Amino acid sequence: MNSRKLAGVSAASVGAATAVAALLLGTLSGSAGEEPTASAFGIAARGLLPIDPTPYVEAPPDGHKALLEIPGPSKDKNAIYVALLKVEAEHFRSKATAVDVRILDILKLKVLEATCENGHGDSSLIRTDGGDSESPAKGQELDLSPVIKVEFNRQRHHDDELTVDAAVISVLPGGSRGQAISAKDLSLLQGIAPKQLKVPTMDQLKAAHAKSATPAGPATGTDLLALLKAANPGLTAKGDHDALLEIVISSASCREEHHAQGPKEEAPAPKPVEAHLPVTH
């Protein structure tokens, strides 16, 4: 077994995960140029604040196991907290485990795990208020507000490879842009967004909505996105259905093993037989 541990590093928030990525002394991976049979990572983000998968491992080509752990510090009040991230990959199977997960102090989990083996996978979780392991349905969603959505057990196929994401946190998801935004929603956004993001106040949001093309009704996520872009130059959303920020916790990928078949048996080549036939007149 190959293993590497990095002690005293925090994966407590998206910002801290960036620090983890900077401090991580490499990853365990297969040979260059080869597609890994399995891989796993603990946390990653795309969109507003991209973060490379961290920690990340690939199954070594020699059949051994790659293992990487990042312990976190004592508990704090960060928006996203993970006490321990552990990832492993071996042959055509992988597993990613997050221990003591807290999202905005609303969702608290003892364990959040994704597993994948030979092209098949699943995710499981254990809540702090219950000791039994649960297996969420594929794509099960939890809408915390119009600005925060959590999707469990997201499964994606690409050719013969499966990726299982145990939890996907979407900030200002595209599908909820038409919903009304409250002061509480802005507070949640302020809590989970990077510190450099300027989040408008409720008064600013209402004033902007009153000047919009559709001033009737409450301010919506569309108004919020427009204000965010105005207050944060360079901020872009990739598409109407993309979230402003997407954070993945515990992801495992694996390919389906295909056993090589031996050559087909062929019938022996015919051999000529010499014979003397009588000649008649």
C-alpha positions in Angstrom: 0.0 0.0 0.0 1.2 3.5 -0.9 0.2 6.2 1.5 0.8 9.8 2.2 -0.5 12.0 5.1 -0.4 15.7 5.5 -1.2 16.7 9.1 -2.5 20.0 10.3 -4.1 21.2 7.1 -7.6 22.5 7.0 -10.3 21.6 4.5 -12.8 23.7 6.5 -14.1 25.9 3.8 -13.7 26.6 0.1 -11.0 29.2 0.8 -9.2 26.8 3.1 -9.3 24.1 0.4 -7.4 26.4 -1.8 -4.7 26.5 0.8 -4.7 22.8 0.9 -4.2 22.6 -2.8 -1.3 24.9 -2.5 0.3 23.0 0.3 -0.3 19.5 -1.0 3.0 17.9 -2.0 1.8 16.2 -5.1 -0.6 13.3 -5.6 -0.4 9.6 -6.1 -1.1 8.6 -9.6 -0.7 6.0 -12.3 1.9 6.1 -15.1 1.8 9.1 -17.4 -0.1 8.6 -20.6 -2.3 5.8 -19.2 -6.0 6.2 -18.4 -6.4 5.4 -14.7 -8.7 2.4 -13.9 -10.0 4.3 -10.8 -9.5 7.6 -9.1 -11.0 9.6 -6.2 -10.9 13.1 -4.6 -12.1 14.8 -1.5 -13.2 18.3 -2.5 -13.3 20.4 -5.7 -15.0 23.5 -7.0 -15.8 25.1 -10.3 -17.2 28.4 -11.3 -16.7 31.5 -9.2 -13.7 30.0 -7.3 -12.2 27.0 -9.2 -10.4 24.5 -7.0 -8.6 21.5 -8.3 -9.6 18.1 -6.9 -7.9 17.9 -3.5 -6.7 15.4 -2.2 -6.6 13.4 -5.4 -5.4 9.8 -6.1 -5.3 7.4 -9.0 -5.0 3.7 -8.9 -1.4 2.7 -9.5 -0.8 0.6 -12.6 1.0 -2.1 -10.5 -2.2 -3.1 -8.7 -1.3 -1.5 -5.4 -3.5 0.8 -3.4 -3.0 4.6 -3.4 -4.2 6.3 -0.2 -4.2 9.9 0.9 -5.6 11.6 4.0 -5.9 15.2 5.1 -6.9 15.8 8.7 -8.6 19.1 9.5 -8.2 21.2 12.7 -10.6 21.8 15.5 -14.1 22.8 14.7 -14.9 26.3 13.8 -17.7 28.4 12.3 -16.8 28.2 8.6 -19.6 27.8 6.1 -18.3 24.4 4.9 -16.3 22.3 7.3 -14.8 18.8 6.8 -12.7 17.3 9.6 -11.1 14.6 7.5 -10.8 13.8 3.8 -9.6 10.3 2.8 -9.3 9.0 -0.7 -8.1 5.7 -2.0 -8.0 3.9 -5.4 -7.0 0.4 -6.4 -7.3 -1.5 -9.6 -10.9 -0.8 -10.8 -12.3 0.5 -7.5 -12.1 3.7 -5.5 -13.6 5.4 -2.4 -13.7 8.9 -1.1 -14.7 9.6 2.5 -15.4 12.9 4.3 -15.7 12.7 8.1 -17.6 15.3 10.2 -19.2 17.4 7.4 -21.0 20.6 8.2 -22.7 22.8 5.6 -23.8 26.2 6.8 -24.6 24.7 10.2 -27.8 23.4 8.5 -26.7 20.0 7.3 -24.5 18.0 9.7 -23.1 14.5 8.7 -20.8 12.1 10.5 -19.7 10.5 7.3 -20.2 11.3 3.6 -18.8 8.7 1.3 -18.7 7.8 -2.4 -17.7 4.3 -3.7 -17.1 3.0 -7.2 -16.2 -0.5 -8.4 -16.0 -2.0 -11.8 -18.2 0.6 -13.4 -20.9 0.6 -10.6 -21.1 2.9 -7.6 -23.2 4.5 -4.9 -22.9 7.0 -2.1 -23.9 6.8 1.6 -24.1 9.1 4.6 -24.5 9.0 8.3 -26.2 12.0 10.0 -25.1 13.3 13.4 -28.7 12.9 14.7 -28.9 9.2 13.7 -26.5 6.3 13.7 -27.8 4.4 10.6 -26.1 4.6 7.2 -28.3 6.0 4.5 -28.0 5.6 0.7 -29.6 8.6 -1.0 -31.4 8.0 -4.3 -29.5 9.0 -7.4 -29.7 12.8 -7.8 -31.6 13.4 -4.6 -31.8 17.1 -3.9 -32.1 19.3 -0.8 -33.1 22.9 -1.5 -31.8 24.9 1.4 -32.9 28.2 -0.3 -33.1 29.6 -3.8 -29.3 30.4 -3.5 -28.2 27.0 -2.0 -28.9 23.5 -3.3 -27.3 20.2 -2.3 -27.5 17.2 -4.6 -26.6 13.8 -3.3 -25.4 10.7 -5.1 -24.8 12.4 -8.5 -23.8 9.8 -11.0 -22.3 10.5 -14.4 -21.2 8.1 -17.1 -18.5 8.7 -19.7 -17.9 5.8 -22.0 -17.0 2.9 -19.7 -16.2 5.2 -16.7 -18.6 6.1 -13.8 -18.2 9.1 -11.5 -20.1 9.2 -8.2 -20.2 12.5 -6.4 -21.5 12.0 -2.8 -22.6 15.7 -2.4 -22.7 18.6 -4.8 -23.3 22.1 -3.3 -24.6 24.6 -5.9 -24.5 28.3 -5.1 -27.2 30.3 -7.0 -28.2 27.4 -9.3 -29.5 28.2 -12.7 -32.8 26.4 -12.2 -33.9 28.7 -9.3 -33.1 32.1 -10.8 -36.8 32.9 -11.1 -37.5 32.4 -7.3 -37.9 35.2 -4.9 -34.8 36.2 -2.8 -35.2 37.1 0.9 -32.8 38.7 3.4 -32.1 35.2 4.8 -31.1 34.0 1.4 -28.6 36.8 1.1 -27.2 36.0 4.5 -26.7 32.3 3.4 -25.0 33.5 0.3 -22.7 35.8 2.3 -21.8 32.9 4.6 -20.8 30.4 1.8 -19.4 32.7 -0.8 -15.6 33.6 -0.9 -14.7 36.7 1.1 -13.8 38.6 -2.1 -17.3 38.4 -3.5 -19.3 41.5 -2.8 -22.9 40.5 -1.9 -25.6 43.2 -2.1 -27.9 44.1 0.7 -31.6 43.5 0.6 -32.3 47.3 0.1 -29.9 47.3 -2.9 -31.5 44.2 -4.4 -35.0 45.8 -4.0 -33.9 49.0 -5.6 -32.3 47.2 -8.5 -35.5 45.1 -9.0 -37.6 48.3 -9.1 -35.5 49.6 -12.0 -35.6 46.3 -13.9 -37.8 45.4 -16.9 -40.2 43.5 -14.7 -40.5 45.6 -11.5 -43.7 43.9 -10.3 -43.4 41.2 -7.6 -40.4 40.4 -5.4 -36.7 40.5 -6.3 -35.5 37.2 -7.8 -32.3 35.3 -8.4 -32.0 36.9 -11.8 -31.9 40.4 -10.1 -29.3 39.1 -7.7 -27.1 37.7 -10.4 -27.2 41.0 -12.3 -26.2 42.9 -9.1 -23.4 40.5 -8.4 -22.0 40.9 -11.9 -22.2 44.7 -11.5 -20.4 44.7 -8.1 -17.8 42.1 -9.1 -16.2 42.9 -12.4 -15.1 39.7 -14.3 -17.7 37.6 -12.6 -19.4 35.4 -15.2 -21.8 32.4 -15.2 -21.0 29.8 -17.8 -24.6 29.3 -18.8 -28.2 29.7 -17.8 -28.2 26.3 -16.1 -24.8 26.6 -14.4 -24.4 27.5 -10.8 -22.4 30.5 -9.8 -20.2 28.1 -7.7 -20.3 24.3 -7.5 -18.6 22.4 -4.7 -18.2 18.6 -4.8 -17.4 16.7 -1.6 -16.3 13.0 -1.9 -16.0 11.8 -5.5 -15.1 8.4 -6.7 -14.6 7.3 -10.3 -13.9 3.8 -11.8 -13.9 2.1 -15.2 -15.5 -1.1 -16.1 -13.0 -4.0 -16.4 -13.0 -5.8 -19.7 -11.3 -9.1 -19.7 -9.4 -9.9 -22.8 -10.7 -12.9 -24.7 -8.3 -15.5 -26.0 -8.0 -16.3 -29.8 -10.8 -18.2 -31.2 -10.1 -21.9 -32.0 -9.9 -22.4 -35.8 -10.6 -25.6 -37.6 -7.5 -27.3 -38.9 -6.5 -26.7 -42.5 -7.5 -29.5 -44.8 -4.7 -31.9 -45.8 -4.6 -33.4 -49.3 -4.9 -37.1 -49.4 -3.0 -39.1 -52.1 -5.1 -41.9 -53.7 -4.7 -44.1 -56.7 -7.9 -44.5 -58.6 -8.4 -47.3 -61.2 -8.6 -46.1 -64.8 -11.4 -47.6 -66.9 -11.9 -47.5 -70.7 
